[in-house]
Amino acid sequence: MSNQPSYKNTEVIQASLKKRYAREKRFQWYGRLAVLIGFTFLFILLFDIVSKGYPAFTQQYIQVSVNFDADRLGVDSSSGEEELYRADYLGIVKNSLREMFPEVSGRKDKRKLYRLVSIGAEYQLRDYAIDNPEVIGKRQDIWLLAHSEAGAYLKGQVTRETPESDRKLKDVQMQWLDSLVQQGRTESRFNTLFFSTGDSREPELAGIKAALYGSFFTLLVTFLLAFPIGVFAAVYLEEFAPRNRLTDLIEININNLAAVPSIVFGLLGLAVFINFFELPRSAPLVGGIVLSLMTLPTIIITSRAAIQSVSPSIRQAALGVGASPLQTVFHHVLPVAMPGILTGSIIGMAQALGESAPLLMIGMVAFIMDVPGGVTDPSTVLPVQIFLWADSPERGFMEKTSAAIMVLMGFLIIMNALAIYLRKRFELK
Amino acid sequence: MQTSTVFLVLITLSFVSFIAGRKRSHNVAAHEGGMHLLHSLPKHYGYMASLWAALPALLLLVLWMGFEPRMIHNMVVADLPASVQQLQHSELGLYYNQIVSYALGSSNADLLDEVQVAAASQYLELKSTSGGMKALLVSLVAVMGGLLAVQRIAPALRARNHVEGIFKWILFACSFIAVLITLGIVLSVLFEALRFFQTIPLTDFLFGLQWSPQMAIRADQVAASGSFGFVPLLVGTLLISMVAMVIAVPVGLMSAIYLSEYASRRFRAFTKPVLEILAGVPTVVYGFFAALTVAPFIRNLGESVGLTVASESALAAGIVMGIMIIPFVMSLSDDIINAVPDTMREASLGMGATMNETIRKVLIPAALPGIVGGILLAVSRAIGETMIVVMAAGLSAKLTANPLEAVTTITVQIVTLLVGDQEFDSPKTLAAFALGLVLFFVTLLLNVVALYVVRKYREQYE
C-alpha cells in the first residue's frame, strides 16, 4: 500500500464512503429503534392498565321497587334499632325481585334472578331501614348495587357474542337486564365503595381502604426508622468517620445491601423479627421495619451525596466562628443539604411503597376486611392487595386490580414529582 | 404494661431530666456568681441529663423485649409435665403455640387439655409480672440516670463536649447498623440452612435433578418423601434471566448510545426521564402485566403458528423482566460511556472515522469492562426479582431449556414454601432458607465482581 500513489488511497476511501455512510445511517436507526421500543413498552404497559382499570371507577345500580313488608321482615313500626338490625332483609330483596319479574318460575331461574343484585344489597337495605324507620310496611324505589357480572354486562364488557357456556351471566339474565335498561331502572355511578371499604370476596364490594391504611402505617414506621438512622449514618460517614478498616467495612456493606434482592430482607424479617423477637405477624410494624432495612442504603447513599455537595466554605465559616464540628454539621451543613436528603428519602419511600416481595414473607398476605387502626393490627398493603386480587379468578377482580394499580401509580407519581420539584429548587441555589 | 406506654413514660422522664438539668445549671451558676462561669450553655446541661436518663433505660427496654418471650417460654415449658417436655422439638413448639394463642384470646378452650389451660394462665401471669417489672425497672434506671447527671452538674463540667461525644457514638451506631443488617441476613439464613442440611445432604441439594418439596406430614402418608434437588430451579432462573437479558441489553445499550452520542440535548432531556418511569413501576404491576396480558398474547401467537406454549411460559416472564431492566442497563451504560474521555472520541473522529465506527471501534472496546460490569449487576437483579416470576412463572420444577415451557425459579420457590401457614421446623420451610442462602451468595458474588470491574474501569480514566 505504502508505495502506491496517494490518490489511489483516496479513491479507495471514496469508493467505500457510500457504504460507510449507509452503515452510519443504519446504526443511527438502530439507536432510534431501541428508544422507540422502550417507549412502546411503556405505552403498552400504561395503556393496558388504564384500559383495564378505568371501568372499575364506575359502578352499576339497579332500581328495585322494594316492599318493606313488616311481616316478612318480622318487625313492626314500633321496633327499635336492634330489631331492625336483625330483621330478614334478604327475604325482601328476593321478594321484591320476584314481584318485578312475576313470570320467573322454577328454583334455578329464581336463583339467577337474585344474582342480578349484589350480596351486599341486604345490608344496604338494612342501613336504609335503620336510617328511615318510617319506611317499614311501605313500598319504596331503591337503587341497589348490581352484581359484578350484571354490572359487567351493563358496562358492555360481557356481550351475547361469547358462547353462553363460557360466561357466568346467562341469556335469561341478560333479557331481564335489557328490560330494566328499557324501563330506565339502571344507573352508572362513581364507585365510592372502592375507596371506602376493605377487601371482600365479592368483586363489587371490594375496596382498597384497608390496604391504603396498611400502606400508610407501614410507610410511617419505615420513615420513622430509616430517615433518622440513614441521615445520621450519612453524617457519620461523611463528616466524622476516620479512614480505617471499620469504616471501609461499613461502606462495603452499605453498597452491597443496596443490591441484595428484596426477598432476602423478607427472610431476615421472618427469622429475626417474627421467630426470634416474636413480634406479631402480618403487622405494619414488622413490615415497616423490614422495608426500612431495605431503604436504608438508598437513603444513606443519597444523603451522603447531598452532604458532600455542600460547599466547604460553609463548614469553614462555621468552624471559624467557633462552632464545634457537631454544631457545624447540625446547624449549618444539614439544613443546606436537606432538600437533597429529602429527595433521596422520598425516592426511597416510593420504592418501599411499591415493594411487596418481603412483605409476603412476613405474612402481610392475609384477607383483610377491616381497616387497621394501628401498627400492630393485621393488615395488608396496596401492592400486596394487587397481588391478591390478580390471583382471583373472577373477572370483576381484574378491573379492580388495574384500578388499584392506577391508584398506586398515582401515589408514586406524586412522590416522584415532589422529589423532582425539591431537586429543581435545590439546584437553583 | 404496654411497651408503648413504657416508651412514653421514658420520653417524659427524659424531658423532665432536660428541664431539671437546665434549671440546675442556672442555679449553680447563680450560686457561684454568674452565667459566664458555666463551661457550656444551660441547654447542654439539659441535653446531658436527658441523654443520661434515656439511653441506659432504652437499652434495658430493648434487651428486655428481646429476651422476654424466650424467658417466658422456658419458664412455662419447665412447669409442664415431663411427658410433654419429652415431645419432639416441633411438636413442643406447636403445643406451646396453642397455649399462647389461647392465652391471648385468639382461640378457644375446646382444643386444649387441662394442662394447657393451666399453662395459659401461668403464661398470662408471667407476662403481666414481666410487664410490670419492665415498666418499674426501666423507669427506675431512667430516674437514676437523670438524677446522677443532674447531681454532677457544676460550672466546670464540660457538658457540651460530653453531649457531643455521646452523639458521635450514636452517629457511629447508626452507620454500624448496615454491618449488623448484613450479619443478621447471613446468620439468620445460614443457621436455618444448616438445619436443613442436617436432614438433606448438601450434595443432594446442589446436584439433585428433582425438586418436589412435598413431604409426608404423617409417617403413614403415601406422599413422596420429598426431593430437594436445586438444579432445575437454577436452570429455570437462568433461563428467565437470559430471556430478560436478550431484551434488556440490546435495547438498553443502544438507547444509551443513541442518547449520549446522537440525540439532541432536548430530546435527551425528554426521553431519559420518560424511559426511567419503567424503573419506577412496582414489580407487582409488571407481574400483573406479564400474567394477564403478555402470557396469553404469547400463547395465542404460538398457537397460531402451531407451537404449544405453556400459559406460564418462561418467555412471558422473561420479556417483562427484560422491560423492567431496560432503564437499569440504560443508565449504567450511559454513565460508563460518558466516562470515556472525550479525547478518545475526538482522536477517532479526527482521523476521519464516522461516528458509528468511533462508537464500535473505540468507545465500546474502551467501555467494555464497565458495560460487562453493568450487565452483571443487571443479571443479579434479574435473578433476585420476585414478583414478576411469582405471578407469571410456573410452580413445577422442570429441567428444560425451552423458553416456551413453564419453569420455576429460586424466588418463586421461596415464596411458595413460606407463604401461608407453616410449621417452622419442617425441611420444607427450612429449604426456603437454604434457597435464600444460595440466592444471597450468588447475587453477592455477582455484585462484588461487577462493582470491582466497574471501579477498576473508572479508575483507568480518572
Contacts between the chains, C-beta under 8 A, distances in Angstrom:
chain1	res1	chain2	res2	distance
A	13	B	352	7.9
A	20	B	354	5.5
A	20	B	357	7.2
A	21	B	354	7.0
A	23	B	354	7.5
A	23	B	356	6.1
A	24	B	354	4.5
A	24	B	355	6.2
A	24	B	356	4.7
A	24	B	357	7.9
A	27	B	355	7.8
A	27	B	356	3.8
A	27	B	359	7.5
A	27	B	360	7.9
A	28	B	258	7.3
A	28	B	262	5.8
A	28	B	356	7.5
A	30	B	254	5.5
A	30	B	258	7.9
A	31	B	254	5.3
A	31	B	255	7.1
A	31	B	257	5.9
A	31	B	258	2.7
A	31	B	259	7.9
A	31	B	262	5.9
A	32	B	258	6.5
A	33	B	254	7.4
A	34	B	250	6.9
A	34	B	251	4.8
A	34	B	252	7.7
A	34	B	253	7.8
A	34	B	254	3.5
A	34	B	255	4.4
A	34	B	258	6.4
A	35	B	254	8.0
A	35	B	255	4.9
A	35	B	258	5.9
A	35	B	259	7.1
A	35	B	263	8.0
A	35	B	271	6.0
A	35	B	275	7.4
A	37	B	251	5.2
A	38	B	251	6.0
A	38	B	255	5.8
A	38	B	275	4.8
A	38	B	278	7.0
A	38	B	326	5.6
A	38	B	327	7.8
A	38	B	330	7.7
A	39	B	271	8.0
A	39	B	274	7.1
A	39	B	275	7.3
A	41	B	278	6.9
A	41	B	323	4.7
A	41	B	326	7.3
A	42	B	274	6.9
A	42	B	275	7.1
A	42	B	277	6.1
A	42	B	278	5.6
A	45	B	278	7.8
A	45	B	281	7.0
A	45	B	285	7.7
A	45	B	286	7.9
A	45	B	289	5.7
A	45	B	323	7.4
A	48	B	289	6.2
A	48	B	293	5.1
A	49	B	285	7.0
A	49	B	288	7.9
A	49	B	289	7.3
A	52	B	292	7.9
A	228	B	174	7.6
A	229	B	174	4.7
A	229	B	177	6.1
A	230	B	174	7.8
A	232	B	170	6.7
A	232	B	171	5.0
A	232	B	174	3.8
A	232	B	175	7.4
A	233	B	171	7.4
A	233	B	174	4.4
A	233	B	175	3.7
A	233	B	177	6.9
A	233	B	178	6.9
A	234	B	175	7.9
A	235	B	171	5.7
A	236	B	168	7.6
A	236	B	171	3.8
A	236	B	172	5.6
A	236	B	174	6.5
A	236	B	175	4.6
A	237	B	175	5.6
A	240	B	168	5.9
A	240	B	171	6.3
A	240	B	172	7.7
A	241	B	172	8.0
A	241	B	175	7.3
A	249	B	179	6.2
A	250	B	175	5.3
A	250	B	176	6.5
A	250	B	178	5.7
A	250	B	179	5.9
A	253	B	178	4.4
A	253	B	179	5.0
A	253	B	181	7.5
A	253	B	182	4.9
A	254	B	175	8.0
A	254	B	178	4.7
A	255	B	451	6.5
A	256	B	182	6.9
A	256	B	444	6.4
A	256	B	447	6.0
A	256	B	448	7.3
A	257	B	178	6.1
A	257	B	181	6.1
A	257	B	182	6.3
A	259	B	377	6.9
A	259	B	380	6.3
A	259	B	381	7.7
A	259	B	443	6.6
A	259	B	447	4.4
A	260	B	185	7.0
A	260	B	384	7.6
A	260	B	440	6.7
A	260	B	443	6.5
A	260	B	444	7.5
A	261	B	383	7.4
A	261	B	384	2.5
A	261	B	385	7.3
A	261	B	386	7.1
A	261	B	411	7.2
A	261	B	439	6.1
A	261	B	440	7.7
A	261	B	443	5.7
A	262	B	384	7.3
A	262	B	386	6.8
A	263	B	384	6.8
A	263	B	386	4.7
A	263	B	411	5.5
A	263	B	414	6.0
A	263	B	415	7.2
A	263	B	436	7.4
A	263	B	439	7.4
A	264	B	185	6.0
A	264	B	189	7.2
A	264	B	384	7.5
A	264	B	436	5.8
A	264	B	439	6.3
A	264	B	440	5.2
A	264	B	443	8.0
A	265	B	185	7.5
A	267	B	185	7.5
A	267	B	188	6.8
A	267	B	189	5.7
A	267	B	414	7.3
A	267	B	418	7.9
A	267	B	432	7.3
A	267	B	433	6.3
A	267	B	436	4.4
A	268	B	181	7.5
A	268	B	184	5.5
A	268	B	185	4.9
A	268	B	188	5.5
A	268	B	189	7.4
A	270	B	418	6.8
A	271	B	188	3.6
A	271	B	189	7.2
A	271	B	191	7.8
A	271	B	192	6.2
A	271	B	433	7.2
A	272	B	184	5.7
A	272	B	188	5.4
A	275	B	424	6.2
A	276	B	66	7.9
A	277	B	65	7.1
A	277	B	66	6.1
A	277	B	69	7.2
A	278	B	69	4.1
A	293	B	181	5.3
A	296	B	177	7.2
A	296	B	178	6.9
A	296	B	181	7.3
A	297	B	178	7.2
A	300	B	175	7.6
A	300	B	178	7.3
A	324	B	160	6.8
A	324	B	161	7.8
A	324	B	164	6.0
A	325	B	164	7.8
A	326	B	164	4.5
A	326	B	167	5.9
A	326	B	168	7.1
A	350	B	280	6.9
A	353	B	282	7.8
A	354	B	280	7.7
A	354	B	281	7.7
A	354	B	282	3.0
A	354	B	283	7.2
A	354	B	284	7.3
A	354	B	285	7.9
A	355	B	282	7.3
A	355	B	283	7.9
A	356	B	282	7.3
A	356	B	283	7.2
A	356	B	284	4.9
A	356	B	387	5.8
A	357	B	283	7.3
A	357	B	386	3.8
A	357	B	387	5.6
A	357	B	390	7.6
A	357	B	411	7.4
A	357	B	415	7.3
A	360	B	390	7.8
A	360	B	415	5.6
A	360	B	418	7.7
A	360	B	419	5.5
A	361	B	414	7.9
A	361	B	415	7.6
A	361	B	418	5.6
A	361	B	419	7.7
A	365	B	419	5.9
A	365	B	420	8.0
A	383	B	282	5.4
A	383	B	284	4.4
A	383	B	387	8.0
A	384	B	284	7.7
A	386	B	284	5.1
A	386	B	285	7.3
A	386	B	288	6.6
A	387	B	284	5.3
A	387	B	287	7.2
A	387	B	387	7.0
A	387	B	390	7.8
A	387	B	391	6.9
A	390	B	284	7.7
A	390	B	287	7.0
A	390	B	288	4.8
A	390	B	291	6.6
A	390	B	292	7.1
A	390	B	391	6.1
A	391	B	391	7.8
A	398	B	292	6.8
A	401	B	288	6.1
A	402	B	288	7.7
A	405	B	285	5.2
A	405	B	288	6.6
A	408	B	282	6.4
A	408	B	285	7.4
A	409	B	281	7.3
A	409	B	282	7.9
A	409	B	285	7.2
A	412	B	280	6.1
A	412	B	282	7.3
A	416	B	280	6.3
